[in-house]
Amino acid sequence: MADCVFCRIVSGEIPGHVVLDTDDFVAFLDARPVFKGHVLLVPRAHVETLPDLPAELGAGLVAASQRLATAAKEGLGAQGSFVAINNTVSQSVPHLHVHVVPRTKGDGLRGFFWPRTKYAEGEAESYAERLRAALT
């Protein structure tokens, strides 16, 4: 879909800090992360919400989410992760995406209040590299 920012990242038309690239899914760092290392996992095909996801991609979406949650712990030293999907409401980009957010005890995240942070210049690639390394 030409006007979808996630489709444009998947196609390589616009840059993204890609950490996972498979036949069916791509994961990249969120440009406005809740915490550094916050990843968005999207299907390559334009699918707007979880109910729209073809059944044959469901297991792959879960498996890739599991891999990313593990990479957050192993690659970033997180104690755990927050994994979430918004459908329509609070979905800032109308392309299905799974948030995988690294968590540590006392990190300040409360409920669904998601404060945002920014990467310093050149810092995002360091986080992307660490996650890529943990995924191999």
Order of alpha helices (4+ residues) and beta strands (2+ residues): alpha-beta-beta-beta-alpha-beta-beta-alpha
